[in-house]
Amino acid sequence: MPKEKKKFVLSRFTPYMGNKKGLLPLSLVLSGISAVLNILPFVLVWYIVRNILSSPQSIDVSNVSFYAWIAFASAIGGVLLYFISLLSSHLAAFRVEVGMQKVGMKKIMSMPLGFFDKNSSGRIRKIVNDGAGTTHTFLAHQLPDMAGSVVTPIILLVLLFVVDWRMGLASLVPIVLGFITMRFMMSAEGKKFQQMYYDSLEEMSSESVEYIRGIPVVKTFGQTIFSFRRFYDSIIKYKEMVYAYTLLWRTPMSFYSTIMQSAAFFIIPVAIFLIGRGENIALVLADFIFYILISPIFSMLLMKSMHFQQNVMIAEQAIDRLDNILDYQVMNYTENPKNIKSSSIEFKDVVFSYEDSDKRSIDKISFKLNEGETIALVGASGGGKTTIARLAARFWDVDGGEVLVGGINVKDIPKKELMDKISFVFQSTKLFKGSLRDNILFGKENVSEDEINKAINFSQSREIIDNFESGIDTIIGSKGTYLSGGEQQRIALARAIVKNAPIVLLDEATAFADPENEHLIQKALKELSRGKTTLMIAHRLTSVQNVDRILVIDGGKIAETGTHDELVKKGGIYKNMWEEYQKSVAWKIATKETVNKGGQNA
């Protein structure tokens, strides 16, 4: 299937301009007129000099003054029109920048939850915010110059041959060589390097976010940057990319800079040749001055053109990245939604594979979690436990089979109703920069103070709040007010308790908690799950001994099912897991004294 041809980059920004669409054409027209006015002073100065040199004995001062004032007025007019042009382009650029951010975030807010597993917050922020900023620079500054870069060379080319075609041809030599060099630098290889450069920059930005978040761990264990190998590798990759990109441009850029400053080198021999043939020295000198003044303008225009093409590529890549990140499979919702009447969860022959993976993560899984029951998923990492929990909340749509909530396929349940019926407590807790109260109330509106206090007590968060002078109104995330991982988890549990959803999904909520916090979180989880339909994932097997049923997940399939006692008696995978877990719990670090005592007793 042939690849669809991309639209011109400027037309791709039009949908984000709103009612400011007319400002960019206005900016281009004003910039073009400004370019004409900016050339006029050079022509008038040449005309004045030519008249003075050709007849120095009969200078008409009033005539010279008239043309001088016209030159001054055209210069001022060019500056004013260019200012208005930039004002128009900036207004349009600001609207595009804001439009891209609004449209991008609106689309991201409507994305299925699985989108955020694939895209880190650092990557999303860089693509949306930095991409919008990049396009602003292009539209506000580079685009108005485009009109001048088109109009000015046409006028100058005419003047080059009108004044003296011989000097005009000589002055074109460095321009042609510079243009050929510029086209070489704007080659497909250069564009490929540009793409690779921004890919490596994006990767480094994303990895830096993860590294900064892990600095407390690095400092605690006395590690260096090498403990975050991916971040280190991304820096090295970026360094190598910049170095290779620089080497690609080194020779052609040096040649370009030299040749574009050498107009006089080509014009002087022609001027000497013309004088040697007996032509009027004064007129040749006047024309020579004109070409010396005009030639640097060509150099400047070519440089602007080169930067414009480069910025077109950058702007195009910015909007490509935004389009790519938003080009995520959108979930379809039925036109005839059904309301949930119970809180059961059922999987019927569910098959699921992650994007770009040929291996099934979930392979023909079937089970039912009745209302009010608790089922625990256990098994080796990568077996599919987290995927099962997230499919229940419709992070993604299954490839085959059905996921039912309350006896209704999740595809037929309105998104808001499904989210209202489910509370999540995952390993990675997200708290917002704001007050503790706002974070606790995030999942539900119109909550009484009594309900808030009960949630705080049940989640074992009272001591956290009491430690702050402002209590529940303490702003976290600023002025040095931060919570530990276990404390964040308890506040998140308070949020889930306030929400009071009938279905609870727990994905190893105590994984990163210290022993003290783990004990408190376990008590909070018990309160959160009381009377609820609960699907929990656990690695600490002591937390699943009393659940209604345990599913052992292995390779995307249910390998064993039963209660704790039943599975231990079976002598299968779960029994081996239990025995290994018991050994790890019983393991202690022996002191020198203990070892010596053991040796004596022996």
VOGU-3710 file (C-alpha; in Angstrom, 3 decimals, decimal comma):
1> mpkekkkfvl> 0,000/0,000/0,000  1,598/3,336/-1,018  2,425/5,742/1,776  0,054/8,687/1,932  1,712/11,906/0,849  2,011/14,453/3,642  0,343/17,814/3,369  2,482/20,937/3,159  3,603/21,673/6,695  1,875/25,094/6,817
11> srftpymgnk> -1,530/23,619/5,989  -1,119/21,179/8,881  -1,048/24,092/11,341  -4,204/25,719/9,964  -6,676/23,667/12,082  -5,032/25,001/15,248  -5,325/28,710/14,302  -8,990/29,217/15,121  -10,144/32,710/14,143  -6,561/33,870/13,508
21> kgllplslvl> -6,207/32,083/10,136  -6,063/35,371/8,189  -3,086/36,690/10,136  -0,452/34,484/8,514  -1,313/35,497/4,894  -1,376/39,135/6,068  2,035/38,655/7,666  3,471/37,216/4,435  2,095/40,085/2,294  3,426/42,761/4,671
31> sgisavlnil> 6,792/41,006/4,846  6,984/40,955/1,026  6,190/44,697/0,768  8,729/45,356/3,531  11,373/43,484/1,521  10,733/45,727/-1,510  10,984/48,887/0,621  14,222/47,632/2,201  15,847/47,227/-1,242  14,802/50,695/-2,470
41> pfvlvwyivr> 17,386/52,616/-0,346  20,228/50,639/-1,980  18,960/51,541/-5,457  18,522/55,202/-4,516  21,978/55,405/-2,925  23,466/53,878/-6,085  21,546/56,392/-8,207  22,766/59,337/-6,085  26,405/58,120/-6,099  26,275/57,497/-9,864
51> nilsspqsid> 25,018/61,039/-10,542  27,583/62,596/-8,234  30,505/60,667/-9,725  29,391/61,147/-13,339  29,058/64,957/-13,035  30,681/66,225/-9,834  30,770/69,804/-11,133  26,986/70,108/-11,580  25,416/68,401/-8,554  21,715/69,206/-8,008
61> vsnvsfyawi> 21,528/69,359/-4,217  17,715/69,500/-4,145  17,510/66,432/-6,348  19,979/64,532/-4,155  18,064/65,617/-1,042  14,767/64,441/-2,572  16,091/60,952/-3,314  17,810/60,798/0,085  14,509/61,524/1,864  12,757/58,864/-0,233
71> afasaiggvl> 15,477/56,381/0,740  15,037/57,303/4,420  11,232/57,045/4,226  11,346/53,665/2,474  13,773/52,331/5,119  11,460/53,495/7,940  8,402/52,118/6,102  10,118/48,754/5,615  10,886/48,518/9,324  7,325/49,457/10,339
81> lyfisllssh> 5,711/46,984/7,915  8,074/44,240/9,060  7,134/45,005/12,674  3,406/44,702/11,841  4,180/41,506/9,904  5,914/40,001/12,945  3,070/41,138/15,205  0,565/39,323/12,976  2,678/36,166/12,756  3,213/36,116/16,531
91> laafrvevgm> -0,516/36,355/17,215  -1,134/33,457/14,834  1,801/31,484/16,296  0,561/31,923/19,870  -2,865/30,684/18,814  -1,290/27,627/17,118  0,898/26,917/20,145  -2,037/27,079/22,545  -4,227/25,188/20,062  -1,720/22,340/19,766
101> qkvgmkkims> -1,456/22,057/23,539  -5,234/22,162/24,027  -6,015/19,721/21,224  -3,134/17,471/22,265  -4,124/17,350/25,921  -7,821/16,987/25,107  -7,012/13,994/22,907  -4,638/12,569/25,531  -7,313/12,920/28,219  -9,636/10,794/26,079
111> mplgffdkns> -7,015/8,102/25,503  -7,574/4,614/26,908  -5,627/3,907/30,079  -3,289/1,566/28,203  -1,888/4,591/26,338  -0,167/5,760/29,522  1,569/2,419/29,981  3,213/2,880/26,596  4,024/6,597/26,897  5,861/8,029/29,891
121> sgrirkivnd> 4,903/11,414/31,333  8,314/12,837/30,319  7,821/11,789/26,697  4,266/13,161/26,519  5,292/16,470/28,073  8,241/16,927/25,713  6,285/16,098/22,565  3,292/18,302/23,402  4,972/21,279/25,085  8,299/21,386/23,241
131> gagtthtfla> 6,616/20,600/19,928  4,194/23,480/20,393  7,085/25,792/21,313  9,054/24,721/18,225  6,159/25,465/15,889  5,695/28,857/17,546  9,282/29,807/16,676  8,807/28,668/13,094  5,522/30,513/12,521  6,386/33,658/14,454
141> hqlpdmagsv> 9,906/34,271/13,145  10,947/32,085/10,208  7,712/32,191/8,207  7,551/36,016/7,765  11,117/35,909/6,448  10,019/33,436/3,791  8,131/36,130/1,850  11,176/38,395/1,899  13,389/35,474/0,894  11,206/34,952/-2,189
151> vtpiillvll> 10,520/38,560/-3,239  13,971/40,034/-2,597  16,012/37,640/-4,799  13,661/38,227/-7,750  14,094/41,997/-7,512  17,845/41,701/-6,966  18,285/39,385/-9,958  16,577/41,962/-12,172  18,782/44,743/-10,762  21,950/42,679/-11,202
161> fvvdwrmgla> 21,429/42,588/-14,978  19,888/46,058/-15,367  22,774/47,916/-13,720  25,595/46,012/-15,481  25,041/42,494/-16,719  28,772/41,714/-16,717  29,293/42,549/-13,048  25,933/40,889/-12,409  27,173/37,596/-13,841  30,373/37,843/-11,784
171> slvpivlgfi> 28,426/38,476/-8,565  26,230/35,436/-9,284  29,172/33,004/-9,209  29,503/32,824/-5,380  25,704/32,828/-5,076  25,368/29,788/-7,356  28,180/27,952/-5,554  26,603/28,823/-2,194  23,198/27,598/-3,354  24,674/24,279/-4,533
181> tmrfmmsaeg> 26,419/23,862/-1,171  23,241/24,672/0,685  21,298/22,059/-1,280  23,967/19,523/-0,387  23,597/20,367/3,303  19,810/20,039/3,035  20,148/16,534/1,558  18,190/13,426/2,515  21,124/12,344/4,683  21,008/15,624/6,557
191> kkfqqmyyds> 17,256/15,230/7,098  17,833/11,682/8,363  20,410/12,972/10,844  17,925/15,636/11,947  15,308/12,948/12,638  17,808/10,792/14,542  18,957/13,832/16,514  15,452/14,601/17,761  14,786/10,922/18,480  17,870/10,737/20,704
201> leemssesve> 16,985/14,072/22,348  13,467/12,790/23,123  14,868/9,551/24,540  17,359/11,405/26,745  14,604/13,715/28,042  12,366/10,780/28,914  15,154/8,862/30,659  16,227/11,968/32,601  12,769/12,202/34,197  13,061/8,614/35,425
211> yirgipvvkt> 16,617/9,231/36,662  15,668/12,355/38,623  12,766/10,521/40,254  15,208/7,803/41,354  17,872/10,120/42,803  16,863/9,313/46,435  17,529/5,625/45,751  20,856/6,407/44,057  21,990/8,539/47,018  20,796/5,993/49,574
221> fgqtifsfrr> 22,861/3,201/48,059  25,822/5,379/47,084  25,524/4,590/43,408  26,533/6,692/40,405  24,825/7,536/37,160  25,894/4,121/35,871  23,222/2,585/38,086  20,770/4,106/35,610  22,257/2,493/32,557  19,504/3,557/30,161
231> fydsiikyke> 19,930/7,241/31,048  23,695/6,986/30,651  23,334/5,195/27,316  20,883/7,841/26,084  23,424/10,598/26,893  26,189/8,757/25,043  23,884/8,159/22,082  22,972/11,865/22,007  26,651/12,870/22,193  27,591/10,577/19,319
241> mvyaytllwr> 24,657/11,829/17,261  25,625/15,496/17,731  29,253/14,721/16,926  28,363/12,838/13,723  25,913/15,579/12,708  28,601/18,231/13,226  31,134/16,299/11,131  28,580/15,999/8,330  28,284/19,803/8,142  31,885/20,793/8,894
251> tpmsfystim> 33,368/20,895/5,376  30,344/22,162/3,400  29,581/24,845/6,014  33,201/26,085/5,959  33,116/26,264/2,153  29,722/28,015/2,221  30,878/30,662/4,720  34,013/31,348/2,660  32,401/31,515/-0,780  29,515/33,739/0,337
261> qsaaffiipv> 31,957/36,392/1,583  34,009/36,393/-1,631  31,812/38,467/-3,969  34,513/41,156/-4,303  36,994/38,486/-5,403  34,876/37,888/-8,529  33,669/41,471/-9,138  37,024/43,326/-8,891  38,620/41,571/-11,905  35,550/42,400/-14,009
271> aifligrgen> 35,659/46,070/-12,919  39,385/46,272/-13,785  38,705/44,639/-17,138  35,952/47,196/-17,938  38,146/50,155/-17,000  40,947/48,689/-19,087  38,614/48,662/-22,085  38,182/52,423/-21,707  34,787/52,614/-20,023  33,921/55,556/-17,743
281> ialvladfif> 35,825/55,035/-14,515  33,256/56,939/-12,428  30,329/54,868/-13,731  32,223/51,585/-13,307  33,153/52,627/-9,771  29,508/53,518/-8,983  28,314/50,168/-10,320  31,067/48,379/-8,398  29,875/50,026/-5,156  26,323/48,915/-5,954
291> yilispifsm> 27,325/45,259/-6,394  29,517/45,299/-3,288  26,479/46,557/-1,337  24,036/44,117/-2,927  26,086/40,898/-2,807  26,015/40,503/1,015  22,213/40,676/0,827  22,239/37,534/-1,310  24,444/35,848/1,262  22,034/36,828/4,016
301> llmksmhfqq> 19,028/35,637/1,979  20,608/32,265/1,236  21,446/31,824/4,900  17,848/32,708/5,803  16,612/30,274/3,184  18,815/27,530/4,600  17,602/28,198/8,144  14,037/28,339/6,853  14,310/24,901/5,242  15,927/23,527/8,365
311> nvmiaeqaid> 13,168/24,986/10,524  10,527/23,611/8,156  12,005/20,153/8,828  12,061/20,798/12,581  8,461/22,083/12,602  7,357/19,166/10,437  9,022/16,696/12,780  7,384/18,408/15,779  3,886/18,052/14,337  4,729/14,521/13,111
321> rldnildyqv> 5,625/13,544/16,664  2,411/15,041/17,982  0,399/13,245/15,303  2,224/9,976/15,991  1,646/10,053/19,732  -2,033/10,920/19,174  -2,352/8,244/16,502  -3,279/5,659/19,112  -6,078/3,207/18,580  -9,165/4,832/20,029
331> mnytenpkni> -11,642/2,590/21,798  -15,077/2,388/20,285  -18,075/2,826/22,527  -21,457/1,412/21,698  -24,301/3,721/20,756  -26,580/1,711/23,063  -24,687/1,569/26,379  -25,831/-0,690/29,187  -25,760/0,067/32,884  -23,941/-2,152/35,383
341> ksssiefkdv> -26,304/-3,865/37,820  -23,801/-5,918/39,832  -20,082/-5,861/40,585  -19,017/-9,281/39,331  -16,095/-9,724/36,930  -15,914/-12,510/34,371  -13,345/-13,456/31,737  -14,570/-15,679/28,907  -11,855/-17,224/26,714  -9,921/-13,954/26,755
351> vfsyedsdkr> -7,002/-13,610/24,349  -4,747/-10,548/24,311  -1,408/-9,569/22,773  0,422/-6,290/23,177  0,984/-4,108/20,128  3,959/-5,175/17,987  4,162/-8,512/19,798  3,474/-11,885/18,237  3,311/-13,610/21,617  0,022/-13,857/23,476
361> sidkisfkln> 0,171/-12,204/26,893  -3,198/-13,722/27,801  -4,137/-17,042/26,220  -7,727/-18,313/26,496  -8,270/-17,332/30,131  -11,693/-17,913/31,730  -12,767/-17,294/35,331  -15,509/-15,536/37,278  -15,187/-13,313/40,311  -18,552/-13,119/42,020
371> egetialvga> -19,843/-10,005/43,721  -18,211/-9,536/47,107  -15,513/-12,177/46,502  -11,752/-11,714/46,558  -9,525/-13,458/44,045  -5,733/-13,254/44,154  -3,496/-13,607/41,112  -0,049/-15,043/41,804  2,770/-16,276/39,623  6,126/-15,336/38,151
381> sgggkttiar> 6,742/-11,827/36,868  5,701/-11,378/33,250  3,102/-14,113/33,457  0,168/-11,801/32,709  -1,235/-10,933/36,156  -1,131/-7,149/35,708  -2,524/-7,483/32,188  -5,537/-9,401/33,529  -6,259/-6,713/36,126  -5,986/-3,927/33,584
391> laarfwdvdg> -8,130/-5,684/31,013  -10,861/-5,791/33,666  -10,739/-1,982/33,716  -10,510/-1,854/29,905  -7,028/-0,433/29,613  -7,095/-2,165/26,227  -9,639/-4,132/24,213  -9,150/-7,887/24,087  -8,206/-9,621/20,843  -10,650/-12,446/21,489
401> gevlvgginv> -13,231/-13,499/24,057  -15,083/-11,189/26,446  -14,479/-9,287/29,656  -17,719/-8,835/31,571  -18,403/-6,507/34,484  -21,775/-7,047/36,105  -22,577/-9,526/33,316  -22,090/-6,829/30,646  -19,263/-6,677/28,130  -16,969/-3,771/29,098
411> kdipkkelmd> -17,258/-2,521/25,499  -20,957/-1,857/26,124  -20,446/0,052/29,380  -20,100/3,873/29,290  -16,549/4,905/30,150  -17,528/7,110/33,092  -19,759/4,441/34,627  -17,032/1,807/34,361  -14,497/4,124/36,031  -17,014/5,053/38,742
421> kisfvfqstk> -17,430/1,374/39,602  -13,701/0,617/39,915  -11,008/1,750/42,340  -7,338/1,226/41,463  -4,407/0,854/43,814  -1,245/0,132/41,843  2,444/-0,112/42,682  3,168/3,327/41,249  1,146/5,919/43,105  0,304/9,271/41,530
431> lfkgslrdni> -0,319/12,264/43,758  -0,907/15,737/42,387  0,782/18,967/43,361  -1,900/20,366/45,622  -3,349/19,897/49,085  -3,753/16,511/50,745  -7,485/17,233/50,810  -7,598/17,721/47,023  -5,709/14,483/46,503  -8,051/12,520/48,759
441> lfgkenvsed> -11,180/14,002/47,148  -9,942/13,537/43,594  -12,072/10,447/42,989  -15,393/11,805/44,274  -17,293/15,047/44,688  -19,560/16,285/47,484  -17,879/14,368/50,298  -18,633/15,271/53,913  -15,941/15,950/56,511  -17,087/12,839/58,376
451> einkainfsq> -16,451/10,676/55,287  -13,035/12,281/54,800  -12,045/11,609/58,408  -13,210/7,998/58,194  -11,156/7,501/55,034  -8,113/9,036/56,727  -8,482/6,747/59,737  -9,219/3,595/57,728  -6,238/4,266/55,408  -3,914/4,690/58,424
461> sreiidnfes> -3,102/8,216/57,222  -3,933/10,145/60,365  -0,347/10,344/61,620  0,808/11,626/58,223  -1,641/14,519/58,270  -1,067/15,313/61,949  2,661/15,738/61,283  1,970/18,838/59,180  1,135/22,228/60,652  -1,582/22,824/58,047
471> gidtiigskg> -2,946/19,299/58,401  -5,098/18,085/55,534  -4,703/21,439/53,760  -0,926/20,995/53,450  0,316/21,530/49,894  2,569/18,681/48,787  5,132/18,847/46,012  6,399/22,335/46,890  8,512/24,093/49,524  10,164/20,820/50,521
481> tylsggeqqr> 6,908/19,083/51,463  7,119/15,557/50,091  5,828/12,162/51,157  7,636/8,843/51,197  6,476/6,036/48,902  4,571/4,314/51,709  2,945/7,579/52,811  1,872/8,341/49,241  0,349/4,879/49,023  -1,701/5,452/52,178
491> ialaraivkn> -3,022/8,783/50,860  -3,921/7,000/47,616  -5,776/4,401/49,669  -7,694/7,191/51,425  -8,697/8,435/47,979  -9,895/4,937/47,012  -11,824/4,565/50,297  -13,571/7,914/49,726  -14,495/6,835/46,208  -16,099/3,705/47,702
501> apivlldeat> -16,342/1,882/44,358  -17,823/-1,652/44,496  -14,887/-3,160/42,542  -11,291/-2,897/43,747  -8,198/-3,729/41,669  -5,001/-4,097/43,703  -1,692/-4,507/41,891  0,948/-5,279/44,542  0,101/-2,136/46,484  2,748/-2,856/49,158
511> afadpenehl> 5,585/-3,643/46,743  7,718/-0,585/47,559  6,669/-0,012/51,158  8,977/-0,385/54,140  7,949/-2,930/56,853  6,156/-0,337/59,003  4,237/1,140/56,089  3,490/-2,325/54,722  1,732/-3,300/57,945  -0,339/-0,116/57,912
521> iqkalkelsr> -1,117/-0,453/54,186  -2,262/-4,051/54,698  -4,698/-2,865/57,350  -5,940/-0,141/54,985  -6,312/-2,623/52,131  -8,365/-4,896/54,339  -10,707/-2,004/55,102  -10,845/-0,930/51,451  -11,747/-4,459/50,301  -14,373/-5,109/52,950
531> gkttlmiahr> -17,575/-6,212/51,190  -16,118/-5,317/47,766  -15,399/-7,396/44,683  -11,620/-7,504/44,816  -9,054/-8,674/42,286  -5,605/-8,506/43,801  -2,097/-9,243/42,564  0,399/-10,238/45,216  3,983/-11,401/45,468  3,950/-11,684/49,263
541> ltsvqnvdri> 1,967/-14,896/49,606  1,023/-14,281/53,254  -1,397/-11,615/51,998  -3,405/-14,137/49,944  -3,862/-16,958/52,477  -7,406/-15,958/53,375  -8,811/-14,927/49,979  -11,752/-16,798/48,464  -9,719/-18,145/45,576  -6,191/-18,020/44,168
551> lvidggkiae> -5,383/-18,172/40,453  -1,829/-19,193/39,582  -0,944/-17,462/36,294  1,823/-18,960/34,218  2,644/-17,909/30,651  -0,660/-16,110/30,157  -2,743/-19,109/31,274  -4,375/-20,263/34,500  -2,106/-23,082/35,684  -3,834/-23,758/39,011
561> tgthdelvkk> -6,863/-22,533/40,935  -8,123/-23,043/44,472  -7,779/-21,818/48,044  -4,412/-21,591/49,772  -4,804/-24,950/51,533  -6,085/-26,675/48,404  -3,177/-25,469/46,297  -0,581/-26,443/48,903  -2,050/-29,960/49,017  -1,892/-30,231/45,209
571> ggiyknmwee> 1,872/-30,007/45,333  2,155/-27,986/42,125  3,460/-24,552/41,172  1,826/-22,773/44,112  3,302/-25,181/46,675  6,788/-24,555/45,290  6,174/-20,799/45,403  4,939/-21,072/48,993  7,955/-23,086/50,123  10,375/-20,649/48,453
581> yqksvawkia> 8,541/-17,740/50,046  8,721/-19,362/53,493  12,465/-19,839/53,105  12,941/-16,190/52,126  10,894/-15,009/55,126  12,841/-17,241/57,525  16,198/-16,156/56,132  18,239/-13,959/58,477  21,646/-12,327/58,317  23,895/-14,256/60,659
591> tketvnkggq> 26,252/-12,295/62,930  29,809/-13,413/63,647  28,782/-14,344/67,189  25,910/-16,507/65,904  28,202/-18,301/63,475  30,784/-19,010/66,174  28,097/-20,270/68,545  26,734/-22,509/65,836  30,210/-23,933/65,259  30,735/-24,642/69,000
601> na> 27,362/-26,317/69,347  28,187/-28,469/66,403
//
